Amino acid sequence: MRQLTTRASVLFSLGAAVSLAACADTDTDGEEVEGVQAPGSNEDWIRECGTEDHDEVTAAAVQAEVDAYVTAHKYDAIRNVTGGTINVYWHVINNGSATANGNIPDSQITSQISVLNAAYASTGWQFNLTAVDRTTNASWYTCAGGTCETQLKNALRRGTADDLNIYSNNMGGGLLGWATFPSSYAGNPTNDGVMVLYSSLPGGTAAPYNLGDTATHEVGHWMGLYHTFQGGCAKNVNGGDGVSDTPAEKSPAFGCPVGRNSCANISGNDPITNFMDYTDDSCMDRFSTGQDTRMDSLFTTYRFNR
């Protein structure tokens, strides 16, 4: 059974509350497509993004809705979720029985869940692998969005808004993965979830993105986070990513450029170790306190008990 922590229950306990082609694109349903170009072999992956997540108008509208909802329910114990365990339904889409055809073993999926739990431990969120199913389908195996994505999700998705569905395949086009934002769920519930390149899981071949943090990054979007570089150097009160404690960043960071400061007139070096940047998996190791708060509020507004 899912266990969720609410702000109210915390008070009582104290004694009493949208990887990898050439871009990351957001469609009209709020789906985030992460991109990275592979010019040669898997060892040549480089992260690159050519677009923003939600535009400013959409982001502002989402934030206003979240603020209003959280304020209206701030004293409601079952409506102010600050952490808990999320059920995960994993859908392996392959083109044959071999691992090289995307039929990743259960042990690799278990390792990926461990990576997620380590990454999100400081936020109070954890992930429980509830079920794994396997589908052999050549067109779904190389699906990179569109009709095939609709078909596979209509056939495979399980659970409700607060259940995480992860689909692994060999999407092609250099893509590592994509995710849907919480605010998109009500308009298209079946489309909700995360898709990842099977070789980006721990032990996969998509080096340097094979330690499992493609999934960490995409689940961050599923929980409501934008890229750290959203908005560039035009940082407002809550940051271009809606979070005040992630330093402004002019553009995505690649590799692990320690000391990079792409917005020299704004305090703070670029957040290259943040899971929502585009650095190598080995460089990423944290979410900020503000990102934790944002995930809580987005989950509360759009996912909890939906």
C-alpha positions in Angstrom: 0.0 0.0 0.0 1.2 3.5 -0.9 2.3 5.5 2.2 2.3 9.3 1.8 3.5 12.0 4.2 1.5 15.1 4.6 2.4 18.5 6.1 -0.3 18.0 8.7 1.0 14.6 9.7 4.5 16.0 10.1 3.2 18.7 12.5 1.5 16.0 14.5 4.6 13.9 14.6 6.5 16.9 16.1 4.0 17.1 18.9 1.0 18.5 17.7 1.9 20.4 6.4 7.9 18.9 -19.5 18.7 13.4 -23.0 18.7 12.7 -26.4 18.0 14.1 -30.2 18.9 17.7 -30.9 16.5 19.2 -28.4 14.0 19.0 -25.6 10.6 19.9 -26.9 7.2 20.4 -25.2 4.1 19.6 -27.2 0.6 21.0 -26.6 -0.1 18.2 -24.1 2.9 19.3 -22.0 5.0 16.3 -22.9 8.7 16.8 -22.5 11.0 15.1 -25.1 14.6 15.0 -23.9 17.2 15.0 -26.6 20.8 14.0 -27.2 22.7 13.6 -30.5 24.8 10.5 -31.0 27.1 11.4 -33.9 29.0 8.1 -33.8 28.9 5.3 -31.3 27.1 5.2 -28.0 30.2 6.5 -26.4 29.7 9.8 -28.3 26.4 10.8 -26.7 26.3 14.6 -25.9 23.3 16.2 -24.3 21.8 19.2 -26.1 18.5 21.1 -25.8 17.1 23.5 -28.3 13.8 24.6 -26.6 12.3 25.4 -23.3 9.9 23.4 -21.2 6.6 25.3 -20.7 6.5 28.8 -22.1 6.3 31.6 -19.6 2.5 32.0 -20.0 1.8 28.3 -19.4 4.3 28.1 -16.6 2.7 31.1 -14.9 -0.7 29.6 -15.3 0.4 26.3 -13.8 2.0 28.0 -10.9 -1.1 30.1 -10.2 -3.2 27.0 -10.1 -0.8 25.2 -7.8 -0.6 28.2 -5.4 -4.4 28.5 -5.3 -4.9 24.8 -4.7 -2.2 24.5 -2.0 -3.4 27.6 -0.2 -7.0 26.3 -0.2 -6.0 22.9 1.3 -3.0 23.8 3.4 -4.7 22.6 6.6 -6.1 19.5 5.0 -4.0 16.5 6.0 -4.9 14.4 3.0 -4.2 17.2 0.5 -0.8 18.5 1.4 1.6 15.7 0.5 5.3 16.1 1.4 6.6 12.7 0.5 5.8 9.0 0.4 6.2 5.9 -1.7 5.1 5.9 -5.4 4.1 2.7 -7.1 6.0 2.0 -10.3 4.7 0.0 -13.2 7.6 -0.9 -15.6 6.8 -1.7 -19.2 9.7 -3.4 -21.1 9.2 -3.0 -24.8 11.6 -5.2 -26.8 12.3 -6.6 -30.2 13.3 -10.0 -29.1 14.4 -12.0 -26.1 18.0 -10.7 -26.0 19.1 -7.8 -23.8 20.6 -6.2 -26.9 17.0 -6.1 -28.2 15.8 -4.1 -25.3 14.7 -7.1 -23.2 16.5 -5.8 -20.1 16.6 -8.2 -17.1 14.7 -7.7 -13.9 18.0 -7.1 -12.1 18.7 -4.0 -14.2 15.2 -2.6 -13.5 15.8 -3.2 -9.8 19.1 -1.3 -10.0 17.3 1.6 -11.7 14.7 1.7 -8.9 17.6 1.8 -6.4 19.2 4.7 -8.3 15.8 6.6 -8.2 15.5 5.9 -4.4 19.0 7.2 -3.7 18.5 10.3 -5.8 15.1 11.2 -4.2 16.0 10.1 -0.6 16.5 13.7 0.6 13.1 14.7 -0.8 11.1 12.2 1.2 9.9 10.5 -2.0 10.6 6.8 -2.7 9.6 4.4 -5.5 8.3 0.8 -5.2 8.5 -1.5 -8.2 5.0 -2.9 -8.2 5.0 -4.8 -11.5 7.0 -5.5 -14.7 5.5 -6.5 -18.0 7.2 -7.3 -21.3 6.0 -6.7 -24.8 7.6 -7.7 -28.0 6.6 -5.3 -30.7 8.9 -4.0 -33.4 7.1 -0.7 -34.1 6.7 0.1 -30.4 10.4 -0.8 -29.8 11.6 2.1 -31.9 8.7 4.4 -31.1 9.8 8.0 -30.6 6.3 9.6 -30.1 3.2 10.0 -32.1 0.6 7.3 -33.0 2.8 4.4 -31.8 3.2 6.1 -28.3 -0.6 6.5 -28.1 -1.1 2.8 -29.0 1.5 1.4 -26.5 0.3 3.6 -23.6 -3.4 2.8 -24.3 -2.5 -0.9 -24.2 0.0 -0.9 -21.2 -0.6 2.0 -18.8 -1.8 1.0 -15.3 -2.9 2.8 -12.2 -4.0 6.4 -11.6 -2.4 9.8 -11.4 -0.2 9.1 -8.5 1.2 5.9 -10.0 4.4 6.1 -12.1 4.5 4.2 -15.4 7.9 3.9 -17.0 8.3 2.5 -20.5 11.7 1.4 -21.8 12.5 0.9 -25.5 15.0 1.8 -28.2 13.3 4.9 -29.3 15.8 5.9 -32.0 16.6 9.4 -33.3 19.3 9.7 -30.6 16.6 10.1 -27.9 17.2 9.2 -24.3 13.7 9.8 -23.0 10.8 12.1 -22.3 8.1 12.6 -19.6 4.8 14.3 -19.1 4.2 17.0 -16.5 1.7 16.7 -13.7 -0.5 19.4 -15.1 -1.1 17.4 -18.3 -2.7 14.4 -16.5 -6.3 15.6 -16.4 -6.4 16.4 -20.1 -4.8 13.1 -21.2 -4.5 10.5 -18.4 -3.5 7.6 -20.6 -0.5 9.6 -21.9 1.0 10.1 -18.5 4.3 8.6 -17.7 8.0 8.4 -18.5 9.8 6.8 -21.5 13.5 6.0 -21.3 16.1 4.5 -23.6 16.7 1.0 -22.3 20.5 1.4 -22.6 20.5 4.4 -20.2 19.7 2.2 -17.3 22.5 1.3 -14.8 25.0 -0.9 -16.7 23.7 0.0 -20.1 25.7 1.1 -23.1 24.7 4.8 -23.5 27.8 6.1 -21.8 28.2 8.6 -20.2 24.5 8.4 -19.6 24.3 4.8 -18.4 24.2 5.2 -14.6 20.4 5.6 -14.4 20.1 9.3 -14.1 18.2 9.7 -17.3 15.3 8.2 -15.4 16.0 10.4 -12.4 15.8 13.5 -14.7 12.7 12.4 -16.5 10.9 11.5 -13.2 11.8 15.0 -12.0 9.7 16.3 -14.9 6.9 13.9 -14.1 7.0 15.3 -10.5 6.8 18.8 -11.9 10.3 20.1 -12.3 11.6 22.2 -15.2 15.2 22.3 -16.4 17.6 24.4 -14.3 18.4 26.5 -17.4 14.8 27.4 -18.2 14.6 31.2 -18.6 18.4 31.5 -19.0 19.9 34.5 -17.3 16.6 36.4 -17.1 16.0 35.1 -13.6 12.9 36.3 -11.8 11.9 36.0 -8.1 11.2 32.2 -8.4 13.8 31.6 -11.1 13.2 30.6 -14.7 12.5 27.1 -13.5 10.1 28.2 -10.8 12.6 27.5 -8.1 14.4 30.3 -6.2 17.4 28.3 -5.0 18.7 27.0 -8.3 21.2 29.6 -9.7 20.4 31.1 -13.0 22.0 29.3 -16.0 22.2 30.7 -19.5 22.2 27.3 -21.3 22.5 23.6 -20.6 25.8 22.3 -19.1 27.4 19.3 -20.7 30.1 17.0 -19.2 30.9 18.2 -15.8 32.2 21.8 -16.1 33.1 22.6 -12.5 33.0 26.4 -11.7 30.9 27.2 -14.8 29.1 30.5 -14.4 27.2 31.3 -17.6 25.2 34.2 -15.9 28.2 36.3 -14.6 26.0 39.2 -13.4 23.8 36.9 -11.2 25.2 35.3 -8.0 26.0 31.7 -8.0 27.8 29.2 -10.3 25.7 27.1 -12.6 23.9 24.1 -10.9 25.8 21.5 -12.9 25.3 18.8 -10.2 21.6 19.2 -10.3 19.6 16.3 -11.7 17.6 18.7 -13.9 20.7 20.0 -15.9 22.2 18.1 -18.8 25.5 17.1 -17.4 26.9 13.5 -17.3 25.2 11.0 -15.0 28.4 10.9 -12.9 28.2 14.7 -12.4 24.6 14.8 -11.2 23.9 14.2 -7.5 21.2 16.5 -6.1 17.9 18.2 -6.0 17.6 21.6 -4.2 15.3 22.3 -1.3 13.2 24.5 -3.5 12.8 21.7 -6.1 11.7 19.4 -3.3 9.0 21.9 -2.3 7.9 22.3 -5.9 7.6 18.5 -6.4 5.5 18.3 -3.2 3.1 21.1 -4.4 2.8 19.8 -7.9 2.1 16.3 -6.7 -0.4 17.6 -4.2 -2.3 19.6 -6.8 -2.3 17.3 -9.8 -1.6 13.7 -8.7 -2.5 12.8 -5.1 -5.7 10.7 -5.0 -6.5 11.6 -8.6 
